[in-house]
């Protein structure tokens, strides 16, 4: 049969953000896949170098709308390590509380998106309706629905009171019932299961060698979770289990995520009942000591890494973000091979892609020479730092 | 007078105007029910409770920019929506809405009209395939191929299921089949399996979830309709709506004893019975997720066709007993 190439993206209904998946297909079967990035580069890392450490918290929040708390926590933890700050326990617990609420909201959102990709719009509508509950809880805690802005260097910015605690407990009780229902629905509804079982299979060895992270990794039976492996915030004190599945397919990824939501609800209950008293933050210095640090964090999508280098001023010299989606791309290509066209949106959605998080390079095309080159941030820096940049220029310059 | 009557029949009731009005109402009913099942409000602004929304959509689409792909065959590409619309409206004429008088057979009520309706309802599938193929777009081509693949799945069970009541009634004329079951309504209980087979096959024919494979949005964009816009797309949408009405009307005729006794009684029976069928179709649409094309064909041949054959067998036995 003749092989044809079809482009999925950069503009396609299955994609919420621009990325190009180029599929080589034979009939309905995918024979080869390729991913092309770079449609959504925003230059955040460069921007971070011109802002102070405090300003950068709010910049990091805007890397991603869904895991906004993940990026800020990862960042402030790094800065706190550099400053050698001891964050009060109450602050750490509140940070973990927002983390888990965010995980619930992210996974509910994902379940809805996955259902929509499979053409199961009813489940999509229901999960997104119930996601509003957790969004409201986040609003009661932080005042915002998406960018919570609760983290600061040295702790958190807002405390919670007894009334808020009660509302959270009430809200998660409701969510627990609903999530149990969706767990049942998502793993037993025959047409939905027919679409996700045995699709996008990736063996345990392959998953590990391709460095997949998060639920993609855990769905292949690898019990790896940064919250357990390298505990941060209050996770060393909170009892919880790592959720895994051994089916290695999209069904496994659904199971892992719904299990994680239930686990998160348990963690939240524990945090609310065992919230220590005391301060929520310590005062942080404006200037950060010289040094470099790597901070790890288990975002809803997987391991999030921030590398921060400070030169003793109030601005970072280098800030590098490795979002979980980027780590999952090699595994995605492997999963897509020998699947049906109908499975593309499901397999791609199963890694919970956040495309703009993972954009870290630009392609420079010289029209006159007809040449193109892909540049990373460090390459651009090497090339252009010697030139004088007019920083304080007044518009129009 | 005879000419006037025929013209009235063709253009007013149950011809073009009635089918247009009623099919838009059915689309609204389907959308509203589907939305309520999903805990949404559904159309709400145009007309009372959004009842005019499908009409508004239709007229809005008429005034939208109409693009024909450069490489597409202009004549075929443009004529397909019109031909499709004409086919389903013609199929609508054969429903025994006005022509229930058994003694008077005319151009639209004769022995074998059930086959004509089934045939006319098969044509839209071919038109979808041609539309996809002539769009010269990868997504449309894949959609067109999927349309044909699905046709081989649902067409056989649909025919078997719809024809088995005709076997018991010993007639190939819709009005006579309906009249037969009016006289012996208890015989309909033997047609329950066939009814559900026919409803599921109709769902597949109308390309609605779980069988909306040829225009699966998240996989192949608009599928067959990717390149269609403006007037042509409006006609395709209207065509699907009318197909919904005619298909459910056909099922209501053969499985629910038709619509007889007077113009007004037949009108109300038609509305009631088609809405029951459409409700079942909406319920199916809301409860399932889209399946793959190979799973669909597998399902049709593993379950639907054997059940339809079983139904045919039951019908033959019932016929033997009542004789």
Interface residues (C-beta under 8 A of the other chain):
Chain A: X4 X6 X12 X13 X14 X28 X115 X116 X117 X118 X119 X120 X121 X122 X123 X125 X126 X129 X189 X191 X192 X194 X195 X340 X341 X342 X343 X344 X345
Chain B: X37 X38 X39 X40 X138 X139 X142 X209 X210 X212 X213 X216 X217 X218 X219 X220 X221 X286 X287 X288 X289 X290 X291 X292 X293 X294 X295
